């Protein structure tokens, strides 16, 4: 009887210790994967909130410009897909601009983005944005260092001009949470012939990280978020059956 009691107390102590360790790991390390049913339940709630937000945008005439930035394979595209799959494309619009044309290169840098800014009752989602100048363009040699510095000086001013005109401007930065999960898949050759893409130099990711650290320098006119919602089983990918 005494042995059973001692064993029971020992099991309780171990259970409390393991729970404490699990809690600490959850705070410092990756969170455990969400079960599919729980994922679907959370997605239904979030999609309902997005539909309610859509109705508010239409009724109030709000103008929202959501900017997604982050490292390669961080889950930006998956997150955007989850945001837009249950809402109207007449309200939510995705902007993912290609390489600038020769004509666009001769224009003021921000000019190619301005034409896509939202009107009343619209939500525009930028899959990468003008912050390319502080990241990939600098590393790939598409702009000079002084042009990058000039951009970082001017960006807060035109973002303030945006918000002064009534545009709500949340900036969402996706870090490297999903990057370790997909390196092999990301670097595999395509299964069928496709367009040849320029290889990213080693400093590309470091430059994106450095640029992201300067995002809050956009000033009080903008709101910066670090996004971990709607991805993988919690950041943008539907669980495989």
N, C-alpha and C positions, 0 to 999 in steps of 0.2 A: 504493500500500500504506500509506504514511504517512498519506495523507488519510483512508483508511478507518479506520485506527486512531484518529486524532484524532476523527473523527466518532463512533466507537463510545464513546470516553471521554466525549465531550460528552453523548451520549444517556444514558449511565449517570449522569452528574452531574445532568442534568435530571430523570431518573427519581427519584433520591434526594431532590432538592429538592421535587418534586411530592408524593412520599410524605410528606415531612416536613410540608409545608403542609397536606396532607389530614389528617394526624394532629392538627395544631394546630386545624384547623377542626372536627374531630370533638370536640375537647375543649371548644371555646368555642361552637360553633354547633350546629345540628341535625344529628343523625346521619343518614347516608344511609339511604334506604328499604330495608327488608329484602326479599329476593326471596321470591316466594310459597312456593316449596318449602321454603326455610329457615324461613319463618314457620310453615308447617304442621308442620314437624319440631319446632320449639321449642314450639308449642302442645301437641303430643302429649306432650312431656316434662313440661310444666307441668301439664297435665291429669292425667297419671299421678301427679304429686306431690300434687295436690289430692285425688285419690281415696285415696292412701295416708294423707293427713292426715285425711280423713273417717273412715277405719277406726280411726285412732288416737283421734279424738274420741269415737267410739262405744265403743271398748273401755275407754278411760281415764275416760270421764265428764267430759271437759273442757268448760268453758264459755267460748266465744269470742264477743266482741262487736267487730266490725270497723266502724269509723266512717269513712265517705267524706265528705270535704268538699272544696271547691274552687270555682273560678270557673265561671260559666256556659259551656257548650260545651267544657269542659276534658276530657271523656271519662269522667266518672264512671260514667254508665249503661252505656257500652260495656264498660268494665273489669269492672263487676259482672256483666254478661251473660256475659262470657268465663269468669269464675270459676265461675259456677253452671250452665253448660250441660252439664257432664258429671258432676255430683254429684247426690246425692239431695235432693229438696226436703224430705224428712223430717228431714234434718240441717242443710242450709243454708237459711236463711230470710231473705228480703229485706224490709226495713221502709222504706217511703217514705211518711211521714205527710202527709196533706193539711193544709189550713188548719185551725187549731183551731176547734172549735165554741164556742158561748157557754158551755157547761158547762165545757169544758176551759180556757177563758180564766179561769174563776173558781178553778181548781185551782192547786196549787203547780206552778210551771213545769215541773219535771222529771217530774211525775207521769204525764203522757201517754206518756213514753218508758219509764218503769220497767216497765210491764206487758208490754213487748216484750223485756225482757232475757232472755238465754238460760238454759235449765235445763241439767242435766247431759246431755252428748252432743249439744249443739246449737251451731251457728254462726249468729249473727244478723248480718246486714250492713245497716247503716243508710245509706241513700242520702240524705244530709244528716241532721243530728241537732240536738241541743240547742244547737249552736253557731250556729244560725240567729239566736239572740237577739243575738249579737255582730255579725251581718252584715246580712242582709236585713231582719230585723224592726226594727233600729235605723234603717236608711235609709228604709224605707217608713213609718215613724212608728207601727209597731205596739207599740212599747214606749218608755218614757222613757229618757233617757240614764242616769239613776241606776239604772234597772233593769238596763241593760246592764252597768254597772260592778259592780253587786251580783252579777250572774251570773258575771262573770269572777273575782270573789273566791271564789264558792262552788263553781264547777265543779271545781277541783282536789280539793275535799273529798269530793264525792260520787263522783268518779272513783276516789279512793283507797278509798272505801267499797266500790265495785264490785270492785276488785282484791283488797281484803282478804277479800271473800266468795269468792274463787277465780276470778273472771272475768278472762280474758286480754283486754286492751283495746288493740289497735293502732289508731292514728289515721292515716288515709291522706289526704294532701292532694294534690289534682290541680291543678297550676298552669295556666299559659296556653299550654302547648306546642301544643295542638290548636286554640286559639282563633283564631289567625290563618288557619287553613286553612278555617274554616267561617263567616266572618262574613256573607257574602252569603246563604248557605243559611239561616243562623239567622234573618235578618231578612226573608226573603221571606214574603209572605202565604200562608196555608194554601191548598192546592189545593181544599179543600172546607170548607164552614162548620163552625166548631167553637166551643168556649166562648171567650168573650172574656177575655183575660188582662190584668192590670194592667201598664202599661208600667213598666219598671224605671227609676228616676231615674239621672242621670249618676253619682252617688256610690256606686251599688250595688257595682260591681266594686272600687272603692277600699276600701270598707268590708270586703268579703270578704277582700281582701289584708291589711288591717290586722288583722282578726280572726285570720287564719291565722298571723300573726307572733306572736300571743299563745298559740297552741295549745301550744307547749312549756311554757308556764307551768302546764300541767296537773300538772306535777311528776313525780317519779320513778315514780309509780304507773302511768304510761302510756308507750307507745312511739309516737313520731311518725315517719311515713315520708313521703317525697316520691315519689309513684308515677309511674314511666315505663314500667312493665311491662304487657304485654297491651293495648297501645293502638294505634290506626290499624293499620298493619301490625305495630305493636308495642304499641299501646295501645287495643285494644278493638274494632277493626273488621275484618271479614274482607275480604280484597282482592277487588275486583270482577273478574269474569271478562271 
